[in-house]
C-alpha cells in the first residue's frame, strides 16, 4: 500500500469519526432509516447493517475482584459508512473503530483501534456470532438453536491492561423503545436498539499490578441508525442500572438547548421490558468534577416516579475519561436511595 493511499485512508477515517457526536445530526441522504413497526429478526440482526450510516456493539461490565476491589470493563465496536453503497476490499465505504477500557477506583486504562472494512481487519458475523477488530474479539460458540449472543468470550488488550472474560446470558433479549424502534427526539429521529442486559461474567483482568480473577454482570447494547440525533442535540447521558432486587433500567437524555429529550425502559425481574413515556425519566446532575479540562457530572439523581425510583449514582472513578478520537466519559457507578445497585453511565458531547 502506497504512502499516498495510507494518507487518503487516514483522511477518510478522520472524516468518518472526527465530527464527534454532534456529527450524528447529519442528513441521512441515501442511507436507510429506521421505521416503526418493522420487527427485528434474530440472529440476522446481531450482524451489521451496512445500509445504515452508524452502528455499534457495546458491552459494559461491573466486576468484583478476588482482591476485594471493584472494576469496570468496556468493549465497543463502532461501524460507520462513508457512502450508502460501494465496492469491496479497500474500496468499501465501511470503516471501523474499537474502544476498550478497564476502570479501577484510581485508574482508567483505555485503548482505541481503527480499521478499514473489506480487508478482514474488523467486522461482525451474525451466526455464528463474532465481532472483532485486530485481536480484540467478542465471539459466540455457535451452538445450534441457541441465540448466537447468549454466550460470549470477550478479549481486548491495551498498552497497560488486558482482559479475558466469559459472558453467559441469564435472561432474554430486550427490545428498547417500541419493539426495538427507539425514538431519540421530538422531531422523530430514531434508531433500532436492543440489549442483552443479563450476562453473568467470569474471567481475568491483567493490570500493571498483576492478574485479578473477577466475576460480575455485563450488559450488551446493539444499535444502528443513519441520523440518530436532531440538529440541536449535541450529546447524551445514558444510564444502565441494575437493581439489587433484580429489576433493571435503561434510560437516556439527549441534551439540547432546553430540557432535553428523555426515554427509558423498565426491565422486570423476568426480563420483560416496559417502555416508559417520553419525559417520565428525570436525570439531574448534582455534583461535577473537572475531567480532562471539562466540567463533567460525576453524581446524578435519577428518578422514575412510575416505579418509585429516586436514586443517586456515584462513580467508581470520577476520572473515567475515554481520551479517544471522539472523547467521552464512560464508567461504572453504584447507586443508593429508594433502591440500591450498580450500573454504568456514559456521557458524550461535553466540551
Residue pairs with C-beta under 8 A, 6 or more apart in sequence:
1 90
5 90
9 90
9 116
12 82
12 95
13 95
13 114
13 116
14 325
15 82
16 80
16 82
16 95
17 78
17 80
17 95
17 97
17 114
17 325
17 326
18 325
18 326
19 26
20 326
20 349
21 229
21 234
21 235
21 236
21 326
21 328
21 348
21 349
22 229
22 234
22 235
22 349
24 54
24 227
24 228
24 229
25 227
25 229
25 230
25 231
25 232
25 233
26 53
26 227
27 227
28 53
28 226
28 227
30 83
30 84
30 85
31 51
31 52
31 53
31 81
31 84
31 226
31 227
32 49
32 51
32 52
32 84
32 226
33 52
33 190
33 225
33 226
33 227
34 181
34 190
34 191
34 192
34 225
34 226
35 181
36 178
36 181
36 190
37 179
37 181
38 181
39 179
39 180
40 175
40 179
40 180
40 192
40 194
42 147
42 148
42 173
43 126
43 127
43 129
43 147
43 148
43 149
44 126
44 127
45 126
45 192
45 194
45 222
46 124
46 126
46 127
46 129
46 148
46 149
46 222
47 124
47 125
47 126
47 127
47 129
48 55
48 79
48 94
48 123
48 124
49 55
49 192
49 224
50 79
50 81
50 94
51 81
51 84
51 85
52 81
52 224
52 225
52 226
53 80
53 81
53 225
53 226
53 227
54 78
54 79
54 80
54 81
54 224
54 225
54 226
54 228
55 78
55 79
55 80
55 222
55 223
55 224
55 225
56 76
56 77
56 78
56 79
56 221
56 222
56 223
56 224
57 76
57 77
57 124
57 131
57 138
57 220
57 221
57 222
58 74
58 75
58 76
58 220
58 221
58 222
58 223
59 73
59 74
59 75
59 76
59 138
59 154
59 167
59 218
59 219
59 220
59 221
60 72
60 73
60 74
60 218
60 219
60 240
60 330
60 332
60 344
61 72
61 73
61 74
61 165
61 167
61 199
61 201
61 216
61 217
61 218
61 219
62 70
62 71
62 72
62 216
62 217
62 218
62 242
62 332
62 342
62 343
62 344
63 70
63 71
63 72
63 73
63 201
63 205
63 214
63 215
63 216
64 70
64 71
64 214
64 215
64 216
65 71
65 205
65 212
65 213
65 214
66 212
66 213
66 214
67 212
69 104
69 105
69 212
70 105
70 316
70 332
70 334
71 102
71 103
71 104
71 205
71 212
71 214
71 216
71 316
71 332
72 101
72 102
72 103
72 316
72 317
72 320
72 331
72 332
72 344
73 101
73 102
73 103
73 163
73 165
73 205
73 218
74 99
74 100
74 101
74 102
74 103
74 330
74 344
75 99
75 100
75 136
75 138
75 154
75 156
76 98
76 99
76 100
77 96
77 97
77 98
77 122
77 124
77 131
77 132
77 133
77 136
77 138
78 96
78 97
78 98
78 99
79 94
79 95
79 96
79 117
79 124
80 94
80 95
80 97
81 93
81 94
81 95
82 93
82 94
82 95
83 93
84 93
85 93
86 92
86 93
86 94
87 118
88 118
89 118
89 119
90 116
90 118
90 119
91 118
92 116
92 117
92 118
93 117
94 116
94 117
94 118
95 114
95 115
95 116
95 117
96 113
96 114
96 115
96 116
96 117
96 121
96 122
96 123
96 133
97 112
97 113
97 114
97 115
97 133
97 325
98 112
98 113
98 114
98 115
98 122
98 133
98 134
98 136
98 156
99 110
99 111
99 112
99 322
99 324
100 110
100 111
100 112
100 136
100 156
100 157
100 158
101 108
101 109
101 110
101 111
101 320
101 322
101 330
102 108
102 109
102 110
102 158
102 161
102 163
102 205
102 207
103 109
103 316
103 317
103 320
103 331
103 332
104 207
104 316
104 317
105 316
105 317
106 317
107 317
108 317
108 319
108 320
108 321
108 322
108 331
109 158
109 160
109 161
109 207
110 158
110 321
110 322
110 323
110 324
111 156
111 157
111 158
111 159
111 161
112 324
112 325
113 122
113 133
113 134
113 136
114 325
115 121
115 122
115 133
115 134
116 122
117 123
121 133
121 134
122 132
122 133
122 134
123 131
123 132
124 130
124 131
124 132
125 131
126 148
127 142
127 148
128 139
128 140
128 141
128 142
128 148
129 138
129 139
129 140
129 142
129 148
129 149
129 152
130 137
130 138
130 139
130 140
131 137
131 138
131 139
132 138
132 139
135 155
135 157
136 155
136 156
136 157
137 153
137 154
137 155
138 152
138 153
138 154
139 152
139 153
139 154
140 148
140 149
140 150
140 151
140 152
140 153
141 151
142 148
143 151
147 169
147 173
149 169
149 196
149 220
150 168
150 169
150 196
151 166
151 167
151 168
151 169
152 166
152 167
152 199
152 220
153 164
153 165
153 166
153 167
154 163
154 164
154 165
154 166
154 167
154 203
155 162
155 163
155 164
155 165
156 162
156 163
160 207
160 208
161 205
161 206
161 207
161 208
162 205
162 206
163 203
163 204
163 205
163 206
164 203
164 204
165 201
165 202
165 203
165 204
165 214
165 218
166 201
166 202
166 203
167 199
167 200
167 201
167 218
167 220
168 199
168 200
168 201
169 196
169 198
169 199
170 198
170 199
170 200
171 196
171 197
171 198
171 270
171 271
172 198
172 271
172 272
173 194
173 195
173 196
174 194
174 195
174 196
174 197
174 250
174 265
174 267
174 271
174 273
175 193
175 194
175 273
176 182
176 193
176 194
176 195
176 250
176 265
176 273
176 275
177 183
177 190
177 193
177 263
177 265
177 275
178 275
180 192
180 193
180 194
181 190
181 192
181 193
182 190
182 191
182 192
182 193
182 223
182 263
183 189
183 190
183 263
183 278
184 190
184 191
184 225
184 228
184 229
184 230
184 233
184 254
184 261
184 263
185 229
185 230
185 233
185 254
185 261
186 230
186 261
186 278
187 230
189 225
189 227
189 228
189 229
189 230
189 233
190 225
190 228
191 223
191 224
191 225
191 228
192 223
192 224
192 225
193 221
193 222
193 223
194 221
194 222
194 223
195 219
195 220
195 221
195 222
195 240
195 250
196 219
196 220
197 219
197 220
197 240
197 242
197 248
197 250
197 267
198 217
198 248
198 271
199 217
199 218
199 219
199 220
200 215
200 216
200 217
200 218
201 214
201 215
201 216
201 217
201 218
202 213
202 214
202 215
203 213
203 214
204 211
204 212
204 213
204 214
205 211
205 212
205 214
217 242
217 342
219 240
219 242
219 343
219 344
221 240
229 254
230 254
230 256
230 261
232 256
232 257
233 254
233 255
233 256
233 261
234 255
234 256
234 349
235 254
235 255
235 347
235 348
235 349
235 350
236 252
236 253
236 254
236 255
236 346
236 347
236 348
236 349
237 252
237 253
237 255
237 283
237 297
237 300
237 345
237 346
237 347
238 250
238 251
238 252
238 345
238 346
238 347
239 249
239 250
239 251
239 252
239 283
239 300
239 302
239 313
239 343
239 344
239 345
240 248
240 249
240 250
240 343
240 344
241 248
241 249
241 250
241 251
241 302
241 311
241 313
241 335
241 341
241 342
241 343
242 248
242 341
242 342
242 343
243 249
243 339
243 340
243 341
244 339
244 340
244 341
245 269
245 339
246 269
247 266
247 267
247 268
247 269
247 307
248 266
248 267
249 264
249 265
249 266
249 267
249 302
249 304
249 307
249 309
250 264
250 265
250 267
251 262
251 263
251 264
251 265
251 276
251 281
251 283
251 302
251 304
252 262
252 263
252 264
253 260
253 261
253 262
253 281
253 283
254 260
254 261
254 262
255 349
261 278
262 278
262 279
262 280
262 281
262 282
262 283
263 275
263 276
263 278
263 281
264 275
264 276
264 280
264 281
264 304
265 273
265 274
265 275
265 276
266 273
266 274
266 276
266 304
266 306
266 307
267 273
267 274
268 274
276 304
276 306
280 304
280 305
280 306
281 302
281 303
281 304
282 301
282 302
282 303
282 304
282 305
283 300
283 301
283 302
283 303
284 300
284 301
284 303
285 297
285 299
285 300
286 297
286 299
286 300
286 301
286 312
287 297
287 298
287 299
288 295
288 296
288 297
288 298
289 295
289 296
289 298
289 318
289 319
290 296
291 298
291 318
291 319
291 321
291 329
292 321
292 323
292 327
294 350
294 351
295 350
296 318
296 321
296 329
296 347
296 350
297 347
298 314
298 315
298 318
299 312
299 313
299 314
299 315
300 312
300 313
300 345
301 310
301 311
301 312
302 309
302 310
302 311
302 312
302 313
302 335
303 309
303 310
303 311
308 338
309 338
309 339
310 337
310 338
311 335
311 336
311 337
311 338
311 339
311 340
311 341
312 335
312 336
312 337
313 333
313 334
313 335
313 343
313 345
314 333
314 334
314 335
314 336
315 331
315 332
315 333
315 345
316 331
316 332
316 333
316 334
317 331
317 332
320 329
320 330
320 331
320 332
321 327
321 328
321 329
322 328
322 329
322 330
326 348
328 346
328 347
328 348
328 349
328 350
329 345
329 346
329 347
329 348
329 350
330 344
330 345
330 346
330 347
331 344
331 345
332 342
332 343
332 344
333 342
333 343
333 344
333 345
334 340
334 341
334 342
335 341
335 342
335 343
